[in-house]
């Protein structure tokens, strides 16, 4: 099959491209600019010529970038909805939309939920928990924290339960879902859930290091640092990241599109 990948340059998109090639499929990078035209179905028509399916992996953490405002709703809701309209107009039934297993009331969470509602019954919706693998911002951050003898974490983040999935398994599952038009949606969680602090501690043990001393950061300092991250986007830390890491991202393990068990989050590199 010839598959269009939207967001092919991102963390998940790169692995989806590799998994498609490994499975013998043709992978095509979406090239549609500017981004603020993505919410018009007619803008996708040229991109969809000759393709058999589409994977939408594009996303962002911040609500404004490159002069485009309301970016979260555009990327996570309006754009995939317009793409679904364009796919239906061309008779393309293989559409996988990568959303997120997240809670909270942030603009990020609301935009993800709106996108899922807009695509319900029109696409295979994949909702991953924390994604672990080389090139991932979250796993790189956790890997760096695992090196520290003193572990400074906000209380809500330390207690947050996540169920990491390896990016390689996520990408392979997405490719497997493409084989079946109108495939069932998938809550993509790994085989085990634990708190963020526990995952960091396990990573530290694998390094052969003694347990770190955990330091609970004051709420006021945490919120101030997140707001600073909003103003100075030098890394992933911002108010959206704080909100996401303050809410659990875990569910009961369910059937996956793969014909094999998912690997442990500890199996493989993190950074």
Secondary structure, DSSP 8 states (H G I E B T S, - for coil): -EEEEETTTSHHHHHHHHHHHHTT-EEEE----SGGGTT-GGGGTTTTTT-SEEEE----SSS-BTTBSSHHHIIIIIHHHHHHHHHHHHT--EEEEE-----SSSHHHHHHHHHHHHHTTTSEEE--SSEESTT-HHHHHHHHHTT-SEEEEEHHHHH-EE--EEHHHHHHHHHHHHTSTT---B----S--EEHHHHHHHHHHHTT----EEEEE-HHHHHHHHHHHHHS-SSS-SHHHHHHHTS-B-------SSSS----TTSS---
